[in-house]
Amino acid sequence: MVRVSAPADPDVHAGRIRSVVFDIGQVLVRLRPAPLFALLSAHGYEPDDLERVAHRVGIVEHETGRLDGAGLLANVAALAPRQPEPQALRAAWLDMFEPEPRMFALAARLRVTHGVFLLSNVGDLHWSLLQDRYRIHEVGHDAMASFLQGCMKPDPAIYLAAERRFGLDPERTVFIDDRRENIVAAQARGWRAVQHEGVDSTLRALRTLGIDTG
């Protein structure tokens, strides 16, 4: 993973907030499970909801590094009465992201004056694709993937690990995530936090914290 030093003295321009930590899924990229659902449906399994499907196949174990990508795909395949072709299944699992250009642009603007970091619940398959296709690890100054840490949001341990790795001052950090439980866990550590429900509302919330969003 490439690390780039954050601005040496972000307080000169940034006011109170020094660091902005972005989630990835549903913040920088939207999730669209339609290709996976179509494949499973064609093989006799009718998925109802991505989150429920993910938990049935062991997403927590996968995103904490206890179940590798091959094991996860085997669990996904086992949902269907008729087994999908392995390469088609892998492609459908990976073909799940649609970038949010305005959020990528926001991160690029903020990294000039702030420390910008990524903190994501993610497994090895999606992390590799996000790096290869979207250069996600270069969006900020550093990034932390849960499967490499052995824990995931909202476990307090991953926020502590992020503080240490990224050099965060909790009171001068704002976290952007779409899930309420992850926001609450960050706030419990003293971070500021914005629950992402859309680009415009997130921009407004950042501005109320004194951040120039450009």
C-alpha positions in Angstrom: 0.0 0.0 0.0 1.3 3.5 -0.9 1.5 6.0 1.9 1.7 9.7 1.2 2.5 12.2 4.0 -0.4 14.4 5.0 0.0 18.2 4.8 2.7 19.3 7.3 0.5 22.0 9.0 -3.1 21.6 8.0 -4.3 23.8 10.8 -3.0 26.8 8.9 -5.9 26.4 6.4 -8.2 23.9 8.0 -9.4 25.6 11.2 -10.4 23.2 13.9 -10.8 20.0 11.8 -7.4 18.6 10.7 -8.4 15.1 9.4 -11.3 13.8 7.3 -11.9 10.0 7.3 -14.0 8.5 4.6 -15.8 5.2 4.5 -15.8 3.7 1.0 -18.9 1.7 0.3 -22.0 3.9 -0.2 -19.8 6.9 0.3 -17.1 7.0 -2.4 -18.7 4.1 -4.3 -22.3 3.0 -4.5 -23.2 -0.6 -4.3 -25.3 -2.2 -7.0 -25.9 -5.9 -6.5 -28.0 -6.4 -9.6 -25.5 -8.5 -11.6 -25.0 -10.8 -8.6 -28.7 -11.1 -7.9 -29.4 -11.8 -11.6 -26.9 -14.6 -11.6 -28.2 -16.2 -8.4 -31.7 -15.9 -9.6 -30.8 -17.7 -12.9 -29.5 -20.6 -10.8 -32.5 -21.0 -8.6 -31.9 -18.7 -5.6 -34.0 -15.5 -5.3 -32.0 -13.0 -3.2 -34.1 -10.4 -1.3 -31.6 -8.0 0.2 -27.8 -7.5 -0.2 -27.2 -7.2 3.5 -29.1 -10.3 4.4 -27.4 -12.3 1.6 -24.0 -11.0 2.8 -24.5 -12.1 6.3 -25.8 -15.6 5.2 -22.5 -16.1 3.4 -20.2 -15.0 6.2 -19.4 -11.3 5.4 -18.3 -10.5 8.9 -15.8 -13.4 8.8 -14.7 -12.3 5.4 -14.3 -8.6 6.2 -12.3 -9.4 9.4 -9.9 -11.6 7.5 -11.1 -15.0 8.9 -12.6 -16.1 5.6 -10.8 -15.5 2.4 -12.3 -14.6 -1.0 -12.4 -18.2 -2.2 -14.2 -19.3 0.9 -16.7 -16.5 0.6 -17.5 -17.3 -3.1 -18.0 -20.9 -2.1 -20.6 -19.8 0.4 -22.3 -17.6 -2.2 -22.4 -20.5 -4.7 -23.9 -22.8 -2.1 -27.0 -20.5 -1.8 -28.1 -21.6 -5.3 -29.6 -25.0 -6.1 -27.7 -25.0 -9.4 -24.1 -24.0 -9.0 -23.0 -20.9 -11.0 -19.8 -21.2 -13.0 -17.0 -20.0 -10.7 -15.7 -17.3 -13.0 -19.1 -15.9 -13.6 -19.8 -15.8 -9.9 -16.5 -14.1 -9.2 -17.2 -11.5 -11.8 -20.7 -10.8 -10.5 -19.4 -10.4 -6.9 -16.8 -8.0 -8.1 -19.0 -6.1 -10.4 -20.8 -4.3 -7.6 -19.4 -0.8 -7.5 -20.4 2.5 -9.1 -18.1 5.5 -8.2 -19.5 8.7 -6.9 -17.5 11.3 -8.8 -18.4 14.2 -6.6 -17.2 12.4 -3.5 -13.9 11.5 -5.2 -13.6 15.1 -6.1 -14.3 16.2 -2.6 -11.6 14.0 -1.2 -9.1 15.3 -3.8 -9.9 18.9 -2.8 -9.7 18.2 0.9 -6.3 16.4 0.8 -4.7 19.7 -0.1 -5.5 21.2 3.3 -6.4 18.3 5.5 -5.3 14.8 6.2 -7.6 12.6 4.2 -7.9 8.9 5.1 -10.1 5.9 4.2 -11.5 3.4 6.8 -13.5 0.6 5.2 -15.1 -2.7 6.1 -13.9 -4.7 3.1 -12.6 -8.1 2.2 -9.7 -9.1 0.0 -11.6 -9.5 -3.2 -13.3 -6.1 -3.2 -10.2 -4.4 -1.8 -8.0 -5.7 -4.7 -10.6 -4.6 -7.3 -11.0 -1.1 -5.7 -7.3 -0.6 -5.8 -6.9 -1.9 -9.4 -9.9 -0.3 -11.0 -10.4 2.9 -9.0 -6.9 3.4 -7.4 -8.9 3.8 -4.1 -5.7 3.6 -2.0 -4.5 6.8 -3.6 -7.6 8.8 -2.9 -6.3 9.9 0.5 -3.0 10.0 2.3 -3.5 6.4 3.7 -6.2 3.8 3.9 -7.1 1.0 6.3 -9.0 -2.1 5.2 -10.8 -4.1 7.9 -9.7 -7.6 6.6 -6.1 -6.7 7.2 -6.9 -5.5 10.8 -8.8 -8.5 12.0 -11.7 -6.2 13.2 -14.3 -4.1 11.6 -16.5 -1.1 12.3 -18.3 -0.5 14.7 -15.7 -2.4 16.8 -13.9 0.3 18.9 -10.6 -1.5 18.1 -10.6 -0.4 14.5 -11.1 3.3 15.4 -8.2 3.1 17.8 -6.1 1.4 15.2 -7.0 4.2 12.8 -6.0 6.9 15.3 -2.6 5.3 15.8 -1.9 4.6 12.1 -3.2 7.9 10.8 -2.0 10.0 13.7 -5.5 11.3 14.4 -6.5 13.8 17.0 -10.1 12.6 17.7 -11.4 16.1 18.5 -10.0 17.4 15.2 -11.2 14.5 13.1 -14.5 14.1 11.2 -15.7 10.7 9.9 -18.0 10.2 7.0 -20.0 6.9 6.9 -23.4 5.8 5.7 -24.2 3.5 8.7 -25.5 4.9 11.9 -23.8 2.3 14.2 -20.4 3.2 12.7 -21.1 6.9 13.3 -22.1 6.3 16.9 -18.9 4.2 17.5 -16.7 7.0 16.1 -18.5 9.6 18.2 -17.9 7.4 21.3 -14.1 7.9 20.6 -14.5 11.6 20.5 -14.5 12.0 16.7 -16.9 14.4 14.9 -19.0 12.4 12.4 -21.3 12.9 9.4 -23.8 10.3 8.4 -23.7 10.2 4.6 -27.2 10.2 3.0 -26.2 12.1 -0.1 -23.5 14.3 -1.5 -25.3 17.6 -0.9 -26.2 16.9 2.7 -22.7 15.8 3.5 -21.2 18.9 1.9 -23.6 21.1 4.1 -22.6 19.2 7.2 -18.9 19.6 6.5 -19.4 23.3 6.0 -21.1 23.6 9.4 -17.9 22.2 10.9 -15.9 25.0 9.3 -14.5 22.9 6.4 -14.2 24.6 3.0 -15.6 22.0 0.6 -14.6 24.1 -2.5 
